[in-house]
Amino acid sequence: MEARTTFEQTRWSLDDLFPAYDSPETKAAFDDFEARVTEFEGLRERLSSQISQADFMDFVYRYEYLNKLANRLYGFAGLWFAADTQDQQAQSFTAQIEQLLAEGENRILFFSLWWKNLAAEPAERLMDGAGPYRYWLEAMRQFKPHTLSEPEEKVINIKNITGVQALQRLYDTLTNRYVFKVEVDGEVQELTRGELMVYARHHDPELRARAYQELYRVYGDDGVVLGQIYQAIVRDWRNENVDLRHFANPISVRNLVNDIPDEVINTLLDVSEQNAGVFQDFFRLKARWLGVERLRRYDIYAPVAQSDKSYDYQAAADVVFESFQRFDPRFASLARRVFSDDHLDSEVRKGKRGGAFCWAVSNELSPWVLLNYQGRPEDVATMAHELGHAIHAMLAAHHPFLTFQSNLPLAETASTFGEMLLVDRLLEQEQDEAVRRDLLFRQVDDAYATIMRQIFFALFERTAHDMVKQGASVDELSEAYMENLKKQFGDAVDLSDEFRWEWVSIPHIYNTPFYVYAYAFGQLLVFALYRQFKQEGESFKPRYIDLLAAGGSDAPMRVLEAAGVDARKPEFWQGGFDVIKDLIRQLEALPLS
């Protein structure tokens, strides 16, 4: 089939998963899932420490098939819901799928429990013969100290459907229906969150202020309710993971899921916190460029030049493909595949989930990418970012389904690297000095948003989890968040009171606790890798592509070591901040205009 070269903003198609939620194909998948689970249950008696390699691998292949089928059903439901969070059929179908999969997981749970509890000698024998599944099996056994009995694990799976998962879906449903009203050019407009936040980077300082004030007015009106949802999620996290599973602390759960040692993440957080002054210096510089004594929190993403440059959708796609092509033609080809497969939803519409994501449902299909594209330069960068995720997944698609997805911290590598390729290309193409200057400032803006902002979210989460344990109220959590912001910005930025509600507007801390440090991990890693690329040129590319192609087939620390990275050392993380310092020095050298 000839590759498409022209693209329009559309909804995605889910036909590669299922034609519809009530289609014969979907019903057949439900029936197949039930039949396969029943077959799997019937093999339980074959499990023993003397099991043959062939019989053991038969379990692994059957387990993988069930997980692949479950992921297709869950992916269809999740993507349908993301496209319209207000669709009641999508809501009901998602709940139905969650129930089906939880029940199915409970029925096959015996296999993973048996594997985690198997003695070391037979486990090593079976891993030696497992080929590409070795790391997956090895990683599963790391959870042995935190695994409960089979009846207890089943209870947790079932209670999650009507417990924490229901709370998370309620949060998404509530917040994605919000409508924001702001006056633009003398006319009051009703906007989605994505549309509203266009004005966070507008050159009009009063419009920026009105946008933020409206954002947190709406969230603040529901702040107590959203805060109570958060408290319940945090209590659930602690009750299960600290009290029952005996993790050392709440963040250790995420670290083990990511297979990154606690001390590495503690080093990342400590070094980042120590470098808060780097971005405070940047905000002072930006204040001088904007001609103000001190930035307000409304101003941190303000453009330094009155350039409202926009990119139509086709132009955005073309420049992203071109920036990928210049690095490696495979990158551009894989990115085009997402468009050609109709796996991209780029429209802005009410009810659709805000923000952007990439969802690799299967190693046999190109991933699905959600954008809310509005023509801004940051929307072009987001396109490059999410397509970088897709490229990462497709480069690793030769691995088995159970091992092709990379761990979260490494999952941000290709996405942020893709953004940097794009910025380099835009700087080369751009003749307007004001736009070039704005692009350079935006690069540091984005580094702030990806590194320091996310680090302080993680630091707030760590504080909030402890405070909720002590019975803190929603207002007390809001006060703690304001203290977090004051430490982050120092005397470089003025804060207004409505930002006390910013924390209830961050979906990640609700849906995936402690996810956010992965962004900083990935960005600082990419700064180091990108510096190597600039120094080494073509010789760098095979090593970088090997890192991406590893997917989740090996431990992240071993993947990094193979790429010459020692993430245990504070000096490595400091090196990323030194790159940012260099960028700021370049900006300081520019003549004020």
C-alpha positions as CSV (number, residue, x, y, z in Angstrom):
1,M,0.0,0.0,0.0
2,E,1.4,3.4,-1.0
3,A,2.3,5.6,2.1
4,R,0.0,8.6,2.6
5,T,1.6,12.0,2.4
6,T,-1.4,14.3,3.3
7,F,-3.1,14.3,6.7
8,E,-6.1,16.0,8.2
9,Q,-7.1,16.2,11.9
10,T,-9.5,13.4,12.6
11,R,-10.6,10.9,15.2
12,W,-8.7,7.7,15.3
13,S,-10.1,4.3,14.2
14,L,-10.2,1.4,16.6
15,D,-11.0,-1.1,13.8
16,D,-7.6,-2.8,14.1
17,L,-8.8,-3.8,17.6
18,F,-12.5,-4.3,17.2
19,P,-15.2,-2.8,14.9
20,A,-17.5,-1.9,17.8
21,Y,-18.1,-2.8,21.4
22,D,-21.0,-5.0,20.5
23,S,-19.6,-6.5,17.3
24,P,-19.3,-10.3,16.7
25,E,-15.6,-10.0,16.8
26,T,-15.8,-8.5,20.3
27,K,-18.1,-11.2,21.5
28,A,-15.8,-13.8,20.0
29,A,-12.9,-12.3,22.0
30,F,-14.9,-12.5,25.2
31,D,-15.7,-16.1,24.5
32,D,-12.1,-16.9,23.5
33,F,-10.9,-15.2,26.7
34,E,-13.2,-17.3,28.8
35,A,-12.3,-20.6,27.1
36,R,-8.5,-19.9,27.4
37,V,-8.8,-19.0,31.0
38,T,-10.7,-22.3,31.7
39,E,-8.0,-24.2,29.8
40,F,-5.3,-22.5,31.8
41,E,-7.0,-23.3,35.1
42,G,-7.2,-27.0,34.1
43,L,-3.4,-27.2,33.8
44,R,-2.7,-26.2,37.4
45,E,-1.7,-29.6,38.6
46,R,1.2,-29.7,36.1
47,L,3.1,-27.1,38.1
48,S,5.9,-28.5,40.2
49,S,9.6,-27.9,40.9
50,Q,10.2,-30.8,38.5
51,I,8.2,-29.4,35.6
52,S,9.9,-29.8,32.2
53,Q,11.2,-26.8,30.2
54,A,8.7,-27.6,27.5
55,D,5.7,-27.7,29.8
56,F,6.8,-24.6,31.6
57,M,7.2,-22.6,28.3
58,D,3.7,-23.9,27.4
59,F,2.4,-22.1,30.5
60,V,4.4,-18.9,29.6
61,Y,3.0,-18.9,26.0
62,R,-0.6,-19.5,27.2
63,Y,-0.2,-16.7,29.8
64,E,1.2,-14.4,27.2
65,Y,-1.8,-15.1,24.8
66,L,-4.2,-14.3,27.6
67,N,-2.5,-11.0,28.5
68,K,-2.3,-10.0,24.8
69,L,-6.0,-10.7,24.3
70,A,-6.8,-8.9,27.6
71,N,-4.8,-5.9,26.5
72,R,-6.6,-5.7,23.2
73,L,-10.0,-5.6,25.0
74,Y,-8.8,-3.2,27.6
75,G,-7.1,-1.0,25.0
76,F,-10.3,-0.8,22.9
77,A,-12.2,0.2,26.0
78,G,-9.6,2.7,27.2
79,L,-9.1,4.4,23.9
80,W,-12.9,4.7,23.3
81,F,-13.3,6.2,26.7
82,A,-10.4,8.7,26.1
83,A,-12.0,9.8,22.9
84,D,-15.2,10.7,24.7
85,T,-15.1,10.5,28.5
86,Q,-18.8,11.5,28.6
87,D,-20.0,8.6,26.5
88,Q,-22.0,6.4,28.9
89,Q,-21.6,3.3,26.7
90,A,-17.9,3.8,26.8
91,Q,-18.0,4.2,30.6
92,S,-20.1,1.1,31.1
93,F,-18.0,-1.0,28.6
94,T,-14.8,0.1,30.4
95,A,-16.2,-1.0,33.7
96,Q,-17.4,-4.3,32.2
97,I,-13.9,-5.0,30.8
98,E,-12.3,-4.2,34.1
99,Q,-14.6,-6.6,35.8
100,L,-13.9,-9.4,33.2
101,L,-10.1,-8.9,33.4
102,A,-10.0,-8.8,37.2
103,E,-12.0,-12.1,37.4
104,G,-9.8,-13.6,34.7
105,E,-6.6,-12.5,36.4
106,N,-7.8,-14.1,39.7
107,R,-8.4,-17.4,37.9
108,I,-4.9,-17.5,36.5
109,L,-3.2,-15.9,39.4
110,F,-1.9,-19.3,40.7
111,F,0.8,-19.3,37.9
112,S,2.5,-16.1,38.9
113,L,2.2,-16.9,42.6
114,W,3.7,-20.3,42.0
115,W,6.6,-18.8,40.0
116,K,7.4,-16.2,42.6
117,N,7.5,-18.8,45.4
118,L,9.5,-21.4,43.4
119,A,12.9,-22.3,45.0
120,A,15.9,-20.6,43.5
121,E,17.5,-23.7,41.9
122,P,14.5,-24.9,39.8
123,A,13.7,-21.2,39.0
124,E,17.2,-20.6,37.6
125,R,17.0,-23.8,35.6
126,L,13.7,-22.7,33.9
127,M,15.0,-19.1,33.4
128,D,18.1,-20.4,31.6
129,G,15.9,-22.1,29.0
130,A,13.4,-19.3,28.7
131,G,15.2,-17.3,26.0
132,P,13.7,-13.8,25.5
133,Y,11.4,-14.3,28.4
134,R,14.2,-14.5,31.0
135,Y,14.1,-10.9,32.2
136,W,10.3,-10.9,32.5
137,L,10.5,-14.0,34.7
138,E,13.4,-12.5,36.7
139,A,11.5,-9.2,37.3
140,M,8.4,-11.0,38.4
141,R,10.4,-12.8,41.1
142,Q,11.5,-9.5,42.6
143,F,8.0,-9.0,43.9
144,K,8.1,-12.2,46.0
145,P,8.6,-10.3,49.3
146,H,5.5,-8.2,48.6
147,T,3.2,-10.9,47.3
148,L,0.3,-12.1,49.5
149,S,-1.6,-15.4,49.5
150,E,-3.8,-16.4,46.6
151,P,-7.1,-15.6,48.4
152,E,-5.7,-12.2,49.5
153,E,-4.5,-11.3,46.0
154,K,-7.9,-12.2,44.6
155,V,-9.7,-10.0,47.1
156,I,-7.5,-7.0,46.2
157,N,-8.1,-7.5,42.4
158,I,-11.9,-7.6,42.9
159,K,-12.0,-4.7,45.4
160,N,-9.9,-2.5,43.0
161,I,-12.7,-2.5,40.4
162,T,-15.3,-0.8,42.7
163,G,-12.6,0.9,44.8
164,V,-9.5,2.7,43.5
165,Q,-10.3,2.2,39.8
166,A,-13.8,3.5,40.2
167,L,-12.4,6.6,42.0
168,Q,-9.9,7.2,39.2
169,R,-12.5,6.9,36.6
170,L,-14.8,9.3,38.5
171,Y,-12.0,11.8,38.7
172,D,-11.4,11.6,34.9
173,T,-15.2,11.9,34.2
174,L,-15.6,14.9,36.5
175,T,-12.6,16.8,35.3
176,N,-12.9,16.1,31.6
177,R,-16.4,17.6,31.6
178,Y,-15.2,21.0,32.9
179,V,-15.9,24.0,30.7
180,F,-13.8,27.1,31.2
181,K,-15.0,30.7,30.4
182,V,-12.5,33.4,29.7
183,E,-12.7,36.8,27.9
184,V,-10.6,37.0,24.7
185,D,-10.7,40.1,22.6
186,G,-13.8,41.4,24.4
187,E,-15.8,38.1,23.9
188,V,-16.3,35.4,26.6
189,Q,-15.4,32.0,25.2
190,E,-16.2,28.6,26.5
191,L,-13.2,26.3,26.3
192,T,-11.8,22.9,27.1
193,R,-8.8,22.8,29.3
194,G,-6.5,22.2,26.3
195,E,-8.0,25.2,24.5
196,L,-7.7,27.4,27.7
197,M,-4.1,26.6,28.2
198,V,-3.2,28.0,24.8
199,Y,-3.4,31.3,26.6
200,A,-0.8,30.3,29.2
201,R,1.8,31.0,26.6
202,H,0.1,34.1,25.1
203,H,2.0,37.3,24.8
204,D,-0.8,39.3,26.6
205,P,0.0,39.1,30.4
206,E,-3.5,39.9,31.5
207,L,-4.9,37.1,29.3
208,R,-2.4,34.7,30.7
209,A,-3.5,35.7,34.2
210,R,-7.2,35.3,33.4
211,A,-6.6,31.8,31.9
212,Y,-4.8,30.5,35.0
213,Q,-7.4,32.2,37.3
214,E,-10.2,30.5,35.5
215,L,-8.4,27.1,35.4
216,Y,-8.0,27.0,39.2
217,R,-11.4,28.7,39.9
218,V,-13.1,25.7,38.2
219,Y,-10.9,23.1,39.9
220,G,-11.0,25.0,43.1
221,D,-14.9,25.0,43.1
222,D,-14.6,21.2,43.2
223,G,-11.3,21.2,45.2
224,V,-12.6,19.7,48.4
225,V,-14.3,16.8,46.4
226,L,-11.3,16.2,44.2
227,G,-9.1,16.4,47.3
228,Q,-11.2,13.8,49.0
229,I,-10.9,11.5,46.0
230,Y,-7.1,11.9,46.2
231,Q,-7.0,11.2,49.9
232,A,-9.0,8.0,49.3
233,I,-6.6,6.9,46.5
234,V,-3.6,7.6,48.7
235,R,-5.0,5.7,51.7
236,D,-5.7,2.8,49.4
237,W,-2.1,2.9,48.1
238,R,-0.7,2.8,51.6
239,N,-3.2,0.2,52.9
240,E,-2.3,-2.2,50.2
241,N,1.4,-1.5,49.4
242,V,2.9,-0.4,52.7
243,D,0.7,-2.1,55.3
244,L,-0.2,-5.3,53.5
245,R,2.7,-5.8,51.0
246,H,5.4,-4.3,53.3
247,F,7.0,-1.9,50.8
248,A,9.5,0.4,52.6
249,N,7.5,3.5,51.6
250,P,4.9,4.6,49.0
251,I,7.4,5.6,46.3
252,S,9.2,2.2,46.6
253,V,6.2,0.6,44.9
254,R,6.7,2.6,41.7
255,N,10.5,2.1,41.9
256,L,10.1,-1.7,41.9
257,V,7.6,-1.6,39.1
258,N,10.1,0.5,37.1
259,D,12.9,-1.9,38.3
260,I,15.0,1.1,39.4
261,P,16.7,0.9,42.8
262,D,15.4,3.3,45.5
263,E,18.8,4.9,45.9
264,V,18.9,5.9,42.2
265,I,15.5,7.7,42.5
266,N,16.5,9.3,45.8
267,T,19.7,10.5,44.1
268,L,17.7,11.9,41.2
269,L,15.3,13.7,43.5
270,D,18.1,15.1,45.7
271,V,20.2,16.4,42.9
272,S,17.2,17.9,41.2
273,E,16.1,19.7,44.4
274,Q,19.6,21.0,44.9
275,N,19.4,22.5,41.4
276,A,16.2,24.5,41.9
277,G,18.3,27.6,41.6
278,V,19.2,26.8,38.0
279,F,15.6,27.5,36.9
280,Q,15.2,30.3,39.4
281,D,18.1,32.0,37.6
282,F,16.3,31.4,34.3
283,F,13.1,33.0,35.6
284,R,15.0,36.1,36.7
285,L,16.6,36.3,33.2
286,K,13.2,35.9,31.6
287,A,11.8,38.7,33.8
288,R,14.5,41.0,32.4
289,W,13.5,40.0,28.8
290,L,9.8,40.7,29.6
291,G,10.7,44.0,31.2
292,V,9.2,43.2,34.6
293,E,10.8,43.2,38.1
294,R,9.7,39.6,38.9
295,L,7.8,36.9,37.0
296,R,4.3,36.0,38.3
297,R,3.5,32.3,38.2
298,Y,1.2,33.2,35.3
299,D,4.3,34.3,33.3
300,I,6.7,31.3,33.5
301,Y,5.7,30.1,30.0
302,A,5.3,33.6,28.5
303,P,6.9,34.1,25.1
304,V,9.8,36.6,25.1
305,A,8.8,37.9,21.7
306,Q,5.3,38.8,20.4
307,S,5.3,36.0,17.8
308,D,2.1,34.1,17.5
309,K,3.5,31.7,15.0
310,S,1.3,28.7,14.3
311,Y,1.6,25.6,12.2
312,D,-1.2,24.0,10.3
313,Y,-1.6,20.3,10.9
314,Q,0.0,19.2,7.6
315,A,3.0,21.5,8.1
316,A,3.5,20.2,11.7
317,A,3.4,16.6,10.4
318,D,5.9,17.4,7.7
319,V,8.4,19.1,9.9
320,V,8.2,16.3,12.5
321,F,8.8,13.6,9.7
322,E,11.6,15.7,8.3
323,S,13.4,16.0,11.7
324,F,13.1,12.3,12.2
325,Q,14.2,11.5,8.6
326,R,17.4,13.5,9.1
327,F,18.3,11.4,12.1
328,D,17.3,8.0,10.7
329,P,14.9,7.2,7.9
330,R,13.4,4.4,9.9
331,F,12.2,6.9,12.5
332,A,10.2,8.9,9.9
333,S,8.8,5.7,8.3
334,L,7.6,4.4,11.7
335,A,6.0,7.8,12.6
336,R,4.2,7.9,9.2
337,R,2.8,4.5,10.0
338,V,0.8,5.8,12.9
339,F,-0.9,8.3,10.6
340,S,-1.4,5.9,7.8
341,D,-3.0,3.3,10.2
342,D,-5.5,6.0,11.4
343,H,-4.2,5.5,14.9
344,L,-4.0,9.2,15.7
345,D,-6.8,11.3,17.2
346,S,-5.7,15.0,17.0
347,E,-9.1,16.8,17.1
348,V,-10.0,19.2,20.0
349,R,-13.5,18.5,21.2
350,K,-15.5,18.6,24.4
351,G,-15.5,15.4,26.4
352,K,-12.3,14.1,24.9
353,R,-9.5,13.5,27.4
354,G,-7.1,16.5,27.6
355,G,-3.4,16.4,27.0
356,A,-1.7,13.7,25.0
357,F,-0.5,10.1,25.2
358,C,0.8,7.1,23.2
359,W,-0.7,3.7,23.9
360,A,1.1,0.7,22.5
361,V,-1.7,-1.9,22.8
362,S,0.2,-4.7,21.0
363,N,3.6,-5.4,19.5
364,E,1.7,-6.5,16.3
365,L,0.1,-3.1,15.7
366,S,1.3,0.5,15.6
367,P,0.5,2.4,18.8
368,W,-2.4,4.8,19.2
369,V,-1.6,8.5,19.8
370,L,-3.9,11.1,21.3
371,L,-3.2,14.8,20.7
372,N,-5.3,17.9,21.1
373,Y,-3.7,19.8,18.2
374,Q,-4.2,23.5,18.0
375,G,-1.3,24.8,15.9
376,R,0.9,26.1,18.6
377,P,4.7,25.4,18.5
378,E,4.3,23.4,21.7
379,D,1.6,21.3,19.9
380,V,4.2,20.4,17.2
381,A,6.6,19.5,20.0
382,T,3.9,17.3,21.6
383,M,3.4,15.6,18.3
384,A,7.1,14.8,18.0
385,H,7.1,13.6,21.7
386,E,4.2,11.2,21.4
387,L,5.4,9.9,18.0
388,G,8.8,9.3,19.7
389,H,7.0,7.0,22.1
390,A,5.4,5.2,19.2
391,I,8.7,4.8,17.4
392,H,10.2,3.4,20.6
393,A,7.5,0.7,20.9
394,M,7.8,-0.2,17.2
395,L,11.6,-0.5,17.3
396,A,11.1,-3.0,20.2
397,A,8.2,-4.9,18.6
398,H,10.3,-7.9,17.7
399,H,10.4,-8.8,21.3
400,P,7.6,-11.0,22.8
401,F,4.4,-9.1,23.9
402,L,5.5,-9.5,27.6
403,T,8.8,-7.8,27.1
404,F,8.5,-5.2,24.3
405,Q,7.3,-2.3,26.4
406,S,10.1,-0.4,28.1
407,N,10.0,0.6,31.8
408,L,8.6,4.0,32.5
409,P,11.9,6.0,33.1
410,L,13.4,4.7,29.8
411,A,10.0,5.1,28.1
412,E,10.6,8.9,28.0
413,T,13.9,8.6,26.1
414,A,12.7,8.4,22.5
415,S,10.0,11.0,23.1
416,T,12.2,13.7,24.5
417,F,15.0,12.9,22.1
418,G,12.4,13.4,19.3
419,E,11.5,16.8,20.6
420,M,15.1,17.9,20.6
421,L,15.5,16.7,17.0
422,L,12.5,18.8,16.1
423,V,13.8,21.9,17.9
424,D,17.1,21.7,16.1
425,R,15.3,21.5,12.7
426,L,13.0,24.4,13.5
427,L,16.0,26.5,14.5
428,E,17.7,25.7,11.2
429,Q,14.6,26.6,9.2
430,E,13.5,29.7,11.0
431,Q,14.7,33.1,9.6
432,D,12.8,35.4,12.0
433,E,15.1,36.2,14.9
434,A,12.2,36.8,17.3
435,V,10.9,33.3,16.6
436,R,14.3,31.8,16.9
437,R,14.8,33.5,20.3
438,D,11.4,32.3,21.4
439,L,12.3,28.7,20.4
440,L,15.5,28.9,22.5
441,F,13.6,30.2,25.5
442,R,10.9,27.6,24.9
443,Q,13.5,24.8,25.0
444,V,14.4,25.9,28.6
445,D,10.6,26.4,29.4
446,D,10.1,22.8,28.3
447,A,13.1,21.6,30.3
448,Y,11.6,23.2,33.4
449,A,8.1,21.7,32.7
450,T,9.7,18.2,32.1
451,I,12.3,18.2,34.9
452,M,11.8,20.6,37.8
453,R,8.0,20.8,37.7
454,Q,7.7,17.0,37.7
455,I,10.3,16.6,40.4
456,F,8.5,18.9,42.7
457,F,5.2,17.0,41.9
458,A,7.0,13.9,43.1
459,L,8.3,15.6,46.2
460,F,4.8,16.8,46.9
461,E,3.4,13.3,46.4
462,R,6.0,12.0,48.9
463,T,4.9,14.7,51.4
464,A,1.2,14.2,50.7
465,H,1.3,10.5,51.2
466,D,2.8,11.0,54.6
467,M,0.4,13.8,55.5
468,V,-2.7,11.7,54.5
469,K,-1.4,9.0,56.8
470,Q,-1.4,11.5,59.6
471,G,-5.0,12.6,58.8
472,A,-4.3,15.9,57.0
473,S,-7.3,17.8,55.6
474,V,-7.6,18.9,52.0
475,D,-6.8,22.5,53.1
476,E,-3.7,21.3,54.8
477,L,-2.6,19.4,51.6
478,S,-3.2,22.7,49.7
479,E,-1.0,24.6,52.2
480,A,1.7,21.9,51.7
481,Y,1.5,22.3,48.0
482,M,1.9,26.1,48.3
483,E,5.0,25.5,50.4
484,N,6.3,23.2,47.7
485,L,5.8,25.9,45.1
486,K,7.6,28.5,47.3
487,K,10.6,26.2,47.7
488,Q,10.6,25.5,43.9
489,F,10.5,29.2,42.8
490,G,12.2,30.9,45.7
491,D,12.1,34.7,45.4
492,A,12.2,34.5,41.6
493,V,8.5,34.1,41.0
494,D,5.4,35.6,42.7
495,L,2.7,33.1,43.6
496,S,-1.0,33.9,43.8
497,D,-3.3,32.0,46.1
498,E,-5.3,30.1,43.5
499,F,-2.3,27.9,42.8
500,R,-3.1,26.1,46.0
501,W,-5.5,24.1,43.8
502,E,-3.0,23.1,41.1
503,W,-2.3,19.7,42.7
504,V,-5.9,18.6,42.2
505,S,-5.6,19.3,38.5
506,I,-2.7,16.8,37.9
507,P,-4.2,13.5,36.6
508,H,-0.9,11.5,37.0
509,I,-0.9,11.8,40.8
510,Y,-4.4,10.3,40.9
511,N,-4.1,7.6,38.2
512,T,-0.4,6.5,38.5
513,P,1.2,7.6,41.8
514,F,4.8,8.6,41.5
515,Y,4.8,8.3,37.7
516,V,6.0,11.9,37.3
517,Y,9.7,11.4,38.1
518,A,10.0,9.3,34.9
519,Y,9.7,12.6,32.9
520,A,12.7,14.1,34.7
521,F,14.6,10.8,34.5
522,G,14.0,10.7,30.8
523,Q,14.8,14.3,30.1
524,L,18.1,14.4,32.0
525,L,19.1,11.1,30.4
526,V,18.3,12.5,26.9
527,F,20.3,15.7,27.6
528,A,23.3,13.4,28.2
529,L,22.6,11.3,25.2
530,Y,22.0,14.3,22.9
531,R,25.3,15.8,23.9
532,Q,26.9,12.5,23.0
533,F,25.1,12.6,19.6
534,K,26.4,16.1,18.9
535,Q,29.9,15.0,19.8
536,E,30.0,11.6,18.1
537,G,27.6,12.0,15.1
538,E,26.9,8.8,13.1
539,S,28.8,6.5,15.5
540,F,26.3,7.4,18.3
541,K,23.2,6.2,16.4
542,P,23.6,2.4,16.6
543,R,24.1,2.5,20.4
544,Y,21.1,4.8,20.8
545,I,18.9,2.6,18.5
546,D,20.0,-0.5,20.4
547,L,18.9,1.2,23.7
548,L,15.4,1.9,22.2
549,A,15.2,-1.5,20.6
550,A,15.8,-3.2,23.9
551,G,12.3,-2.3,25.0
552,G,11.5,-4.1,28.2
553,S,13.7,-7.1,27.4
554,D,16.3,-6.4,30.1
555,A,16.6,-4.5,33.4
556,P,16.7,-0.7,32.8
557,M,20.0,-0.4,34.8
558,R,21.6,-3.0,32.5
559,V,20.2,-1.3,29.4
560,L,21.7,2.0,30.6
561,E,25.0,0.5,31.5
562,A,25.3,-1.0,28.0
563,A,24.8,2.6,26.7
564,G,27.6,3.9,28.9
565,V,25.3,5.5,31.5
566,D,25.8,5.1,35.3
567,A,22.6,6.5,36.8
568,R,23.7,5.7,40.4
569,K,26.2,8.6,40.4
570,P,25.0,12.1,41.3
571,E,27.5,13.4,38.7
572,F,25.4,11.8,35.9
573,W,22.3,13.7,36.9
574,Q,24.3,16.9,37.6
575,G,25.6,16.6,34.0
576,G,22.0,17.0,32.7
577,F,21.6,20.2,34.8
578,D,25.0,21.4,33.4
579,V,23.5,21.2,29.9
580,I,20.6,23.4,31.0
581,K,23.0,25.9,32.6
582,D,24.8,26.1,29.2
583,L,21.5,26.8,27.5
584,I,20.8,29.6,30.0
585,R,24.3,31.0,29.4
586,Q,23.5,31.2,25.7
587,L,20.3,33.1,26.4
588,E,22.1,35.5,28.8
589,A,24.6,36.3,26.0
590,L,21.8,37.4,23.6
591,P,21.3,41.2,23.4
592,L,18.0,42.4,25.0
593,S,15.7,43.8,22.3
